Amino acid sequence: MTDITPEFDQGNSASGQAPEQMQDMGRDWNYHPDLPLQNPSVFQWPPNPGFLFRWLMRNWLTLSERVLILGLAVVLWWFFYPSLETAQSFALGWIAQIWLVNFVMIFVVAGGLHWYFYMRKGQGKKLKFERREQGRNNKLWDFSDQVKDNMFWSLGSGVLQLTLFQVVTMWLMANGYTPVITFTQNPIWFLAFLVIIPMWSAFHFYWVHRLLHQPFLYKRVHSLHHRNVNIGPWSGFSMHPVEHFIYLTTLCIHWVVASHPIHLYFHIVFQGPGAAMTHTGYEDLLVKDKRWLALGTFYHQLHHRYYECNYGNQEMPWDRWFGTFHDGSAEATAETRARKKRMFG
């Protein structure tokens, strides 16, 4: 395989690693967290009740990415998306309404994050993983511009396919072809499914992501997303149309599992605008030099640099269980490069 962009050194780290880690990795990044990366997964044995409680607090009982996404899903359900009754039969009006809402939503979230971090430079390079700026004047990109390339694929194929999956799912719900619940009917499952959806998404993403890294699909499909070695908010949802379809099949869980429209909209925001949040290229949003909101992870940044590692996310155990975990060390980099060589020859 020919790499989309070569791996090369990036200057000094702004992190507080041990001297040997600083020597191995410090020159490669503008910033990275303490290495090697620890295991924050809730799937630990024996179970640790204290850890589980802190995980629940951090993700669901404070102002977190997931709480913000849930809040947006409720607003969309209440004010912007058409009712399920409207979706009982296919009609251009309500389908166009969903497309327009999704277009504006992704444009505002990804565009707002890009404006703050890369145009206004709201926190400079504090907690930014890469030193480089977004690519310009390079034929690698459509329109010779990384941001325009990413916007084209996100707002084109991305919004269209997100809308199509949503339209079909709402039609199934509206006609009773898939089970629909309310909070009053089943409050425990209603709340539990909100917690499960990100876990299901991570499980689905890990396996379809490994599929997309098989040489045939990588070269023809997934390499478009991996042009983004130096990621930004518009990179998250920038994919080949075939990858958009595979990626969004995660929403099919609502075809067989009892859910409410809020669950569907939470899932949609998690997959679409949520990808922009996790691809900012920054670890956290700072307000007055205090970490206010967790965004991207070095875990996934390593995937965009070294490709054949960290296919999932850091909270789920799949990479650790199936031997594809990169902990940020030089040893893990060597293992990843060896795996890459075996895969692509």
N, C-alpha and C positions, 0 to 999 in steps of 0.2 A: 504494500500500500504506500502511496505517496501522501505524506502529511499535508493537510490544508495549510498549516502554518508551522514552521519549525519551532522546536522547543529551544529557548535561549534565555540567558541570564537577564535579570531585570533591575539590578541595583540592590540596595540594602533593605533589610527588613526593619519594620518598626515594632516588632514584637519582642517578647521577653524570654526567648528560648535559652536553653542551656548552651554553653559555648560550642559543643560539638554539633548541635543542631543548627546553630547560627552559621557555622562554617559550611555545613552541607546544603542548607536550604535558604539561609538569610539573603544571599545575593540574588536569589531567583524571584523575589517578590517585593513589592512595596510594603505590604503588611501581611502577616499571617498569624493565627492564634498560636498558643503554646503547642508544641509538638513533642511526641507523637499525639495525634488526635485520640481523645478518650472515647469511651463507649457510652453514649447517652440513651441507648435503647431501653424501652420499657420491658423488652423481652429478656429478662435476666433471671437466672436461676441460682440459688433460691430467690423467690420474690422478695423485694425490699419495699415494705409498705411506705416507709418514709420517702423513698425515692419516687414511688408512684404518686404519692400525694403532692410532692413538689412539682412533678411533671404535669399533673392535672392543674395545679395552681398556675404554673407558668404559661400553659397553653390555653386554658379555658376560664380562669378566674382573675386574669389581669388583662390589660390592653395588649393583646397579642395579634399576630397576623391572622390567626384563625377567628378570633373574636371580631376583628374588623371585617373579615370576609363574611361571617355570619350576619353581622349588622347590615352589610350591603345586600345580602341575599334577601333579608326581610324587607328592606326598602324596595327592592326590585319587585318582590311579590306583591307588596301593598300598593305601589304607585305606578309601576312602569310596564311590567309584563301583562299580557292579556290573561283573563281568567280561564280556568280549565273549561268552563262551559262554552266559551268562545272557540275552544280548540276541538270541539267534537267533530267538526268537518273542516277539511283543508280549504283555506281561502287566502287569497293574496294579501288582504289587509292585515290580519293578525300575524302572518308569517313575516311580512315586511316590517311590522312593528318590532318583532323580536330581533330581526337582523339589525335594525337601526339602533336599538338599545344596546345590543352587544357591540356594535361598531363604536358607539360613543363611549361605552364603558371601557373597552380596551384602549381606545385612543386617549382617554383621560388618565387612566391609571399608568399605562406605560409612558405616555407622553409627559405626564406630570412628574414621574420619577426621573425621566431623562432630563427634563428641564431643570429639576432641582439639583441633581448630582453632576450633570455633564454640561449644562449650559450656564446656569447660575453658579455652579460649583459651590453649592451650599455648605459643604463641609470639606472642601478642598480634596486632599487625598487621604484624609484621616479614615482609617479602617478600609481603605480601598486595596484590593488584593494586587492588582496589576498596576504598573507604572504607566503603561501605554494609554493613549487616547483611542477613541473609536476610529476605525480605518477609513481613510479617504484616498481618492485618486489612485485606486487600485483596481485593476480589471478582475480581481478575484470576486468582487461584488457586482451584483446588478446595479446599474446606474453609477458604478465606480465609487460607491459610498456605502459603508456598512449600515448606517442608520436607515438610509432610504431603502436598502435591500431588505432589512429586517421589517420595516414598516410595510413594505409591499406584500411580503408573505404572511405577516401577522393579520393585517387588515383585509387581505384578499382571501386566500384559501382558509386561513384560520377562522375568521369571523363567519364565513360562509358555512364551513363544516360544523362549527360549534352550534350555529343556528339550526342546521339540518338535524343534528342529533337531538337538540332541544325540542324542535317541532315534532319529531316522531315520538319522543317520549311523552310530551304533553298530550298528543293525540291518543296514545295508548292509555294514559291515565284518565283522560276525559271520557273515554268509551268503555272503561272498566276492563280493559284487556290486561292491566297490571294492577296489583293491589295498591290502594291509596288509604292512608291513615290520617287521623287528626291528632292533635296534642291531647285533647280531652279523652279520646278513645283509648289511647295507649301512650301516656306520658313517659313511661320508662323507656320504651323502644324509641320514641321520638327523640329523646335526648341521647340515648346510647348510639343511635345511628349517626348522629352528628359527629360523635367521637370516632366511630368506625370508618366513616367515609375517607378521611385522610389516610388511615391505615390501609384500607382497601386500595386507594389510589396509589400508595407507595408500593404495595405488593404487585399490582397490575403493571405499574411503571417499570419496576425492576425487570420483569420478564419480557415485556415488549421491547424494553430498551436493549436488553441482551440480544433479542432477535434482530433489532435494527443494526446492531454492531457485527452481525455476520457479514462476511465480505461482500456477498452479492447485494444485500440491501444497503450496506454502508456506502458502497461506492456509488450506487444509483439513487439513493434516497437520503440517508441520514447525514451524509457528508455536507449537505446544504446547511443543516443546523450547526455542524461542527466547523463551518467557516468562522464561527464565533469562538475563537480561542480566548480573546479578550472580550468578555461578555458585557452587555449593558441591558437596561430594562426592555428594549425592543427585541432582544435576542431570545427571550424565553419562549415566545409563541411563534417564532420564525422557523418554519419547517416546510419540507416538501409536502405537497398534497397527500401523497400516500402515507407519510408519517403522521400528518394531522388525523387522517382516518384511523390509523392504528392506535395512536395516542388517545383519541377520544372515545374508543370503544369502552373505556372505563365507565362511561355513563350508562352502558347497557345493564349495569347492576340494577338500575331502577325499573327495568323491564320485568324483573323476576322477584325482587325483594320489596316488601311493603314500605312505602315512603310517602312523604308529603311534598308538594311543590317546593317548599322551603328547602328540603333536602336536595332536590334536583338543582335549585338555583345556587345553593351553597357549593355543590359539586362543580357546577359550571364556572362560578367565579374562581374556585380553587384551581381549576385546570387552565383557565384563560388568563385573566388579570393576575391570578396568583403566580403564574410563571414569570410575569414581569417583576414581581416583588422579589422572587428568589434569584433572579438573574441580574440584580442591580450592579453586581461587581463589588459591592460594599457589604461588610458583615452586619452593620447596624446603622440605623438612622440616629444621628446625634442631635440633641437639643440642649444648647448651652453646655456642650462637651460632656453630656451624660447620655448613656445608651437608652434610647427611648423605645425603639422598635427593632426586633431582630428581622433581618432581611435575608441576604444571601449567606451561604455557608462555604467555608474553605473546602469542605468535603466535596461539594459539587464543582467548585473551581478546579480542584485537582482533576476531575473527570474531563473538563474542557481542555486542560493542559496535556494530560497524558492518555486520554481516550479510553483505554481498556481497563478501567477500574471505576469503583464508586458509581455503579449503574443506578443505584437506588438513592435513598436519602439517609441522613445520619441517624435518624431516630429508629429506623427499622433495621432488623439484624441481617437482612438478606446478603449483603456483600460480605459480612463477616462469616456467615454460615456457609456460603458457597465460594469462598476463596477469591473474591474480587475486591477486597478492601485495600485502599491506599491510606495509610495513616499519616502521610506527609513526610516520611523519612526517606533518606537516600536508598535504603534497602528496598523499600516498597516501590520506589521508582524503578529500580533495576528489575524487580519481579514483574512490574507492569510492562516494561519494555520487552522483556522476554516473552510474556504472554502475547503481546502485540505481534512480535516476530513469528511466533508459532501460528497465529491466526492468519496472517497475511503473507507470510513467507518473505 
